[in-house]
Amino acid sequence: MKYKFASLITILITVVIQVFPQTIELDFPKLSGDTAWIYSFSGSRVDSLSVTLDTKGKAIVVFPQQEYRGMAYLYFPQKGGGEFIIAEKSLRITCPETQFRAEMLEFPQSEENSFLRWGFQWRNYLMQQKEWLEASPVSPSPQKWEGTSSLLEELSKASFSSSEGILRNMLEENKKAIQKLDDAIKNSPLYSARLIGLIGFMQRLYLATQSPDPNMKRTLIDEMENKVDINALFHSGNLWTDVHSYYLNLFSGENGDSLQTAYAASISSVMRRLEEPVLTAFLSTALTVCERANRQIAQEVMLFNFITMYPTLPISDPKVKRMLGALSLNKGSQAPPIDGISNPVTQPVILIFFESDCDHCVHELDWLIENYKEITAKGYRIISIAADMQRNNYQNLSSVFPWDKADRICDFKGMEGQNFKNYGIIGTPTIFVVDKKGMIIGKYAKMEETRILSE
């Protein structure tokens, strides 16, 4: 009985620890009465909360998300702002100045934020030292060493052979110091350590886009599929979208269709080690970057893989929901009805979804305007559906459309409009070609892909 009682106490303590709220204490003595905003991140979603400082410039915020481990951003309008880490039960943020930058913020007794600054500062120093040592001549002139350390001055005055030895020793010590730092980051349980690792991965992704080296790309793909901490990435802010965008670039080049399939397979491989809510958020962002890059094949393969892997998983992410609903809108399927249309559709239709402030959309609309006579001569009717929410923007653009005013549709509800939901649109431009019986002939991102004029 004593053992069971002790176990029960342990369980209760664990539960209390898990739901213990995280508190953030703000201490800005020169900003009394000001309002502070704190932004947190979950994938592509940004949440915010605000608090007003008291007469002493202080406030305590109870952070609403239990056990949040990730980046956040503090912002005082017209005063300053900066990123920081929320991953501790309590956190104090302070700054004695009226105007401030991120590096001026202080985090007393915060192991997470201290480790983050130490890791970045030490790595920057070591990498600059490495670059300088590798570029240094064996026997430099004294002028080149002006203002440097006594050790470097000694190196500059040494003989050729001794200079070479000293430089070699310094490079070896630099290499050991970098490895020691990498080991400290790898072995640390802190979120800040995970973030430093993620930033390093992002930097390697960027370099890979500038290099044709296939081995580097294969290494990064393996790292993404098996090692990158996606749960830490989920709360990392802009890094979440940046990693997704640059990772897609690894699958660019000739044989585009096979590369799209390979990308989809890689994303599906990553998803196998994820759980909700990170799972569908990861898929949603991958679908979004594919939409922007016109990778329709990759989108469809990812969705089919997702349905196969998780046939009974409840979906809450609106983008994934919408695209799964639109997955059936392929060649040969019945087109959904068009909300807001006054004349029934009795002929082939080019249906274009667009936004007025989208450059790619404007390009496709210009193509339709320029080729309007030839398109209509082939028996097609053009219907445009806008995601605009500002009347002036929409009216300025649509006023030059040569097609019937009744076929220029905009309900000013943005992507939440009924037609956008019915057709599963998550990005613009999206173009459907529908025959006179209402059957979908194809879905495209560019008018040239429809080959209407070559019929």
N, C-alpha and C positions, 0 to 999 in steps of 0.2 A: 504493500500500500504506500509506503514511503516513496518508493521508486516512482509509482504512478503519480503521486502528488507532486513530486519534483518535476516530472515530465510535463504535467499540466501547467505548472508555474512557468517553465521554460517556453511552452507554447504561447501562453498569455503574454509574456515579455516580448517574444518575437513579434506577435501581432501588434502590440503597442508600438514597437520600434518601427514596424513597416508603415503604420498609418500616422506616425508622428509628423505634424506639419513642418514644412520648411519655412523659416522666417528670414526676411531680409531687412536689415536695419540700415536706413539711409541717414547719413550724418554730413550735412552740407551747411555749415554755420553761416555762410554768406548768402544763402538762397532761401531764407525763411519765407514761407508763404507760397513758394513756387510749386508748380505741379511737375511731378516726375512720371515718366512713362517707362514701363518695363515690358519688353517684347520677348516672347519665347517661341520656339520653333518645333514643329512636328512634321517632318517631311517638308512638303511645299506649303503647309499651313502656318500662318503667323497669328499668334494670340497676343493680346495686349491687356494690361491693367494699368491704372493710374492711381497716384496717391499725392496728397498735398502735404508739404512739409509744415511743421508747426512753427511757432515763433522763434524757436531755437534752431530751426533748420533740420529737424529730425522727423523721422517717420518710421514705423514698423509695418512691413508688408507680410502678410501670411500668403505664401505662394500657393495657388489653388491646386496645382498638379502634384499628387503624392509621389515622392521619390523621383522627381524629375532629375535626370542627369544629362546636362547639355548646355549649349550656349544660350546666352540671353543678351539683350541690349538695353542699356539704360540711357534715357534721353531726357534732357531738360530743354524745352524749346528756347532757341536763341542763346543758350548758355553752353551746351556741350553734350557729349555722349560718348559711349564706349562699350565694347563687348566685354563680357565676363562669363564665368562659369557658375551655374547653379548645380551643386552636387553634394551639398553639406546641409546638416540639420539647421544650422544658422550661419548667416553671412553678414558681415558688416562692410558697407561701402562708404568711403569718406573722401572728401577733397576740400581743402581750405580756401580754394579760389572761387571767384565769381564766374570766370570763363575757364573752361578746361578742355583738355584733349584726353583721349583714351589712356595714354601712358601716364597721365597725372592722377588717375584714380588709385586709391589705396585700399587694400583688402586685408586688414589686420587679422592675423591668425587664420587665414584661409589657406590651407594646404594646397587646394586645387589651383587657385589663381596664382599662388607663389610658384608652384611647380611649372605652370604654363609659361610664366615670364622667364623663369630660370632656364627652362628647356630651350625656348626660342633664342634668348640672348646668348647662351653658351654655344648653341649650334651655329648661330650666325658668326660668332667670334671664331670658332674652330674652322668653319668653312672658308671664311675670309683668310685666315692664316694659311690654310691648305692651298688656296688659290695663289696666294702671294709666294709661298715657298716653292710651288711648282713652276712659277714664272720667274723665279729669281735666278740670276746668273751665278755661276760658281764663284767668280771673283769680282764682285761689284765694286764700283767706285765709292769712295767715302761720301760723296755728295748724295748718292742714292739712299744712304742710310741715315740721313740727317733727321734728327728727332725720333729715332727708333730706340729700342731697348739696348741696354749695355751688352747683352748677349749678341744681338745683331751687329752692334758696332765691332765687337770682337771678331765676328765672322768676316766683316768687311776688311779687317786689317790682317787677317790670317793668310798664310801661304796657300797656294792652289790646292795642295793635297789635304791640308787640314781644313780648309774651307769646305771642300767637298764632303769630308767626313762629318763636320758639324751640321751641314745642311741635310745630309742623309739621316743623321740622328734626330734632327728636329722634325723631319717628315715622318719618321717612325713614331716619335712621341705624339705627333698630331694624329696619326692613324689610330693609335691606342686610345687617345682621349675621345675620338669620335666613336669608336667601338664601345667604350665604357659608357658614353652617353646613350647610345642606341640600346645597350643592355638595360640601363636604368629605366628608359622609357618602356621597353618591352616588358619588363618585370613589374612595373608599377601597376597597382590596382586602380589608380586614379583615372577619372574621366579625362583629365587634361592630358594624360599620357596617350590615351586613345585618340584624342583630337590631334595631337602632334603627329601621330602615325598616319592619320587620315590626310592631313595636310601634305605630308611627304608623299603619300600615294597620289594625291592630286597633282603635285609637282611632276611626278614621273609620268603621269598621263599626259600632261601638257608637253613634256619633252618628247614623248612618243609621237605626238601629232606633228612634230617638227622633223621627225627622223623616219627614214624608210626601213629601219632595222626590224625585220620580222621577229627576231628572237626577243627583242624588248617587248613587242606587242604580245607575244605568246606568254611571256612571263607575267605581264600585267593582267591578262585575261585569267590566268591561273590564280593570281593573287585575288582578283575580284571574286571569282567563283568559290574560292575555298578559305580565304584568310581575312579579307576586309571586314571589319566590325560594322555591319550594317545597322545594328541597333544603336551604336554610338553615332553613326552618320545621320540617323533619323532626327536627332536633336542638335545638329551641327549648324543650322542656319543655311546660308547661301552655299555652303560646301555640298549640301545634298544635291542641289540642282546642277552645280558645276561638275561634280563627279559623273552624274548621269549624262550630261551633255558631252563631255570629253570622252567618256567611255564609248559612246556611240561612234565617235570619230575613229576609233580603232578598227571599225568595220566599214571603212570607206575604200573605194577603188574600183577596179574592173570587176566583172562578174558580180554586179550589184545585187542581183536576186539571191545568189547563194550567200553573199555576205549578210544580207538582211536575215536570211534563215539562220545563219550562224550566230548573229547577234541575239535573235529571239531565243535560240537554244541556250545561249550563255545566261541571259536574264532568267530563264526558267530554272537553270541550274542553281543560280544564286537564291532564288525563291524557295527552293527545297529546304534551306536551313533557316527560314524565317517564320515568324508567327505574327498573328494579328496584334496590333493594327499596322505593324511595319510591312507585313506581307503585301496587302493590297495597295498601300501607299507607295511601295517600291514599284509595283506593276503600273500604277497610275502615272507616276512620273516618267517611267520608261515609255509608256504609250504617248505621253504628251511630247517628249523630245522627238519621238518618231513622227508624230503628226507635223511638227514644225519642220522636220527635215524631209517630209514626203516619203517616209518609209512605210508604205501601206502594207507590204508583204510582211514585214517584221511585226506590225501591229496584229495582223490576223493570226499569224503563227503563235504569238505570245498569248492571245486570247484563247485559241484552241488548246494550247498547252495548259493554260490555267484551268479551263473547264475540265480537262482530263485529269489533272492533278488534284483539283479540289471541287468535285461535282456537287457537294452538299454545303459548301462554305457560305454562310450568309454574307452578302456584300453590302457594306455601308458606304463605301467610297462612291461619290456621285459620278465621277468620270468613268470608272470601271463599270458601274451599273449601266451607264448610258451606252458605252461601247459594246458591252455584252448584248444589250438589247438591239443594237444596230448590226450585230454580227451577221444576222440573217439577211441583211439588205445587200445581197450580192447579186451578181448577174443572174437573171431568171426569176428573182423573187418579186413579190408584189410591192409596189411603192406605197408608203403610208399616205393617207389623205393630206392635202395641203390646207392648213388652217388659214382662213382669211381670203381665200380665192373666191372670186365672184363668178367667173365663167368656168364651166366644166371643161376638163381636159379631154380633148377628142383628137389630138394629134401628138406626134413626138415632141418631147419637152427637154430643154436644157435647164436644169434647176441649179442655180448657184447660190451658195450660202457665203456671206461675206461680212466684213466690217469696214467702215469708211476709213479708219486710220491704219489699215493693214496694207502695206506697200504691195505685197504679193497679190492681195485681193484686187487692188486698183489696177495692177498689170493685167489680170485676167479679165476684168471688166472692160478695160480699154480694148483688149483683143475682141471681145464680143461686140463692142460698139463699132470698131473698124470693119468687122466682117459681118455686120448685122444683115445687110441685104443678101449676101450670099447664103448665110445660114437660114434665113426665112425662105429663101427661094428653094431650099432643099426640104421645106415643109416643117421646119422646127419652130417651136414656140419657146421664147425665153421667159423664165420666171426667176426673179431675184428675191432673196430673203435676207434681210439685214439683221445683224446682231447689235446695231447701234442703240444707244440709250440717250443720245443727245440729238434733238431734232434738227438743229442747225447743221451739224456735221452730215447727217443723212440727207437732208434736203439739198444741200450744196452739191453733193456727189450725184444723187439720183436724178436731179433735174435734167441731166444731159443724156439719160438713158433713152434710146430710141424705141424700146419696146413699150407696150401698152402700160399706162399708169396703174391699171387694175392688177397688173402682174408684177408690180413693185411693192413687195410686202415688208412691213416693219411694224412690230408691235411695241417696240422700245422697251423690251424686257431682257435684252441682251441674250446670252446663251441659255437663259432660263425660259425663253419663248417656247411655245408649244411645238412649233415646227422643228426647232433645234433638238428638242427632246425626242420627238417622233423619229427623227432621222439619225439620232445618236451622234450629233455633231459636237466635237470637243475642240476643233481647230478650224480656222478659215485660211484660205478659201477651200471649200469642199464642193465638188461639182457632181451631180448625178445626171445621167442621160436616161430618159424614160421613154418607152415606146407608146404608141397611141392607145394600147390596151392597159397601160399603167404598170407594165413590167419593167424592172430595172435592167438596162443594157450594160451599165458600168458606173463605177464610182472613181473619181479622179481628183487630183490636186491642181492640174494644169489643163487648159483647154486643148493644147497641142496633143495631149495624150488621148483625147477623144477621137481624133482623126476625122472629125465631122466634115471638114472641107475636102478630104481625100476620098470620100465615098463616091 
